[in-house]
Amino acid sequence: MHAPKTAQAPTPISTASAPGQPAVKPHRAWQRMLSGRRLDLLDPNPTDIAIEDIAHGLARVARWNGQTIGEHAFSVAQHVLVVEDIAADRNPGWHVSWRRAALLHDAPEYVVGDLISPFKTAIGFDYKAFENRLLEAVHHRFALPARLPEEITVEIKAADHIAAYFEATVLAGFAEDEALLYFGSPEGISASLSHRLSALTPMPAATAQQAFLERFCSLA
């Protein structure tokens, strides 16, 4: 577990350079949040993570690189709401913690964005390890295990694939057979939820942000 530490000013980094050479700019690996927090992406401190910052960021990150129909982008905030809906529908006896984990499964994207799967594959495992380190810090901040039980991870991934199937076919222009090939069949959900997902409509960013916050509070 990551021990909490007191926020402090960053250690100054020397910008000295050889005489006659331009000053060397220091590298920056932290993200300034609108809340005033600063998150070190290489060594994320859970105390620097706030649900308001996550909600704000995810509501402004577009799924599918923005290649979806509608007046608004389909945001990651709306996506995780869908995933949590699916996970809860498939697992009605789940503890609230696992539903919270489903809602937060893409939380790192509030600072790193939503890279499409082909690009993540091209980057390789190092990117996934980096993303997982951020997710572990988020889990620590919100009273979840750093690593979820395998059966919970499998169910969240299944819900993620079902969400992707509906997003792909309803919003992103995929043919049904193409979506089935890449995301699998959207099985194991109720008829009423399937009907709602068949009519997905992208929300404005402010609406998605508020909906995410309200869902998180209901699962706290």
N, C-alpha and C positions, 0 to 999 in steps of 0.2 A: 504494500500500500504506500502511497505517496504521502509523506508526512507534511502537514500544513506548515507553511513558513510565512513570516511577516513580509508583506510587500515593501519593497525598498527601491530606491533609485538605482538605475542600472550602473554597473561599473563602467567608468569611462574607458573608452577604447582609443588607443593612440592613433592619431591620424598623421603622425610625423612621416616624412618622406625624405628621400635624398635631396640635398641642395639642388635647386633648379628644377625639381620634379613636382608635378601637381600633388596636392594633398590626397591621401588615400581615404576614401569614405569608409566609415565602419560598416560592417555587415549588420543587417537588421533581421532578426528571426522572430520578432514579436508583432502582434496585431493590437492596435489600439481600438478599444470598444467605445461606443457612444456612452456607455455607462461610466466611462472613466477608467475602467480596468484595462490592464495590459496583459495579454496572454503570450507567454513564451511557447512558440510552436515546437521547439526542440526539446523542451523540458517543461511541459505544461503543469502548472500548479492548480489543483482543484479549487483553491480559494480564489483564483482569478476567473472562475467560470460562473456565469449568472444565467438563469433561464431566460431573462429578458433579452440578453444579448443573443442567445441561441435563437429565440423566436424571431427577433428582428432580422438576423442574418438569413435563416432558412426561408423566411417569407420572401426574400429577394434573390434567392438562387433558383434559377430555372432548371427544371428537369428536361432531358432530351435536348440539351443545348438550345432551348427555346424553340425547337422545331415542333410546335404543337399548335393546334387550331385555337381560335378564340381571341378575344380582345386582350386578355391577360396571359402572362406566362403561367404554366402549371408549376408551382413552386415546390421545393423540397418540403416546406412546412405542410402543404396540402398532401403531399405524398405520404409523409409519415403518419398523418391522421388516417389516411386510407389503410396503411399497413396495420396500424393499431386496431382499427375497426375489424379488419380481416382476422388478425390474430385472436382477438376477443371472441369473434363469431365462431372460430374453429376450436377455441379452448375456453368454453364458458366457465370452467372451474378454476381458471388461472388466478394466482395471487396477484394483487394489484401491482406488485413490484415487477412482475414479468410484462404486464401491460405497459408500465412505465418504460421498461427497457425497449419494448417495441417502438414506442413513441420516440425514443432517443437514439434509435439505431443508426440514424444518419446525422447525428448531432455534429460530428467533426466538420461537416460540410459548411457550417456557419462561418468557418474561417478558411477552409481550403477549397470551397466550391464543390460542385458536382461534376467530377470528371466522368464522361461516358465510359462504359465498360471496355470498349475497344482500346481507348487510350490508357486506362489502368493496366490492361494486359500488356500494352507496349512498354509501359514504364517498368513493370515487373514487381517483384515481391517487396522491394524496399519501400515503395509507396504504401503498400498495404500495412507494413509494419509501422510506418509513420502515422497512418490513419488510426491504427489500433491503439497506439500510445495515447493519442488524443481522446479516443473513446474510453479508454481505461480511466483517464482523468475525469471525464464526464460522469462515468459510473461512480467513481469515488465521491464526487461532489454531491450526487443525488442518491446516496445510500444503496447502491447496487454493487454486486460483486464485480471486481475488475474483469474477471472472465466468467461469463454466464455458463450455467450447466449446458452440456452439449444438446440435450433434448430441447431446451429453450431456444438456443441458437438455431437449431434446425427448423423449429416452428416459425421463428421470425423470418428466416430466409425463405421459407415456403410462402409466407404471407407477402413478402417482398416480391416474389416472382408472380404471384397472383395479381398484385397491384400493377406490376409492370405489364402484364398481359392486357389488362383493361386500359391502362394508359396508352399502350402502343396501338391498340385497335380502335379506341374511341377518339384519341387525341393526336397521335403521332403518325397516322397514315399507314400503319402496318396492315397487311392482309392477315386474315385469321390464320392461315397455314404457316405464314412466316412467324407470327407471334407464338404459335404452338411450338415451333421448332426451337425458338430461343428461350422461351419462358415457361413452356409446359402448359398443361391443361389446367384451367382455373377451377379445380375440384375442391370439394370439402367445405363449401360455404353455403349459407342459406339462400333460398330463392329470393327472399326480399333484399338481401345484401347484393346479390348478383344483379338484380334489377336496378338498384341504385348506382352500382358501379358502371353499368352500361350507359348511364347518362351523366358521366363525369363532366363537370364544367369548371374551368379554371377560375379561381377566386382572385379578386384584387389583393395585392400584397398586404394591405392593412387588415383586410378581413381574415386572411390566412394566419397572419400573426396573432390576432386576437383569438381565433379559434384554437390555435396551438396552445396558447397560454391557458385558456379555459380548460382544455382537455388535460393539460399537465396538472393544473390545480385540482381537478377532479380525481386525479390518480395519486396525489401527494399523500 
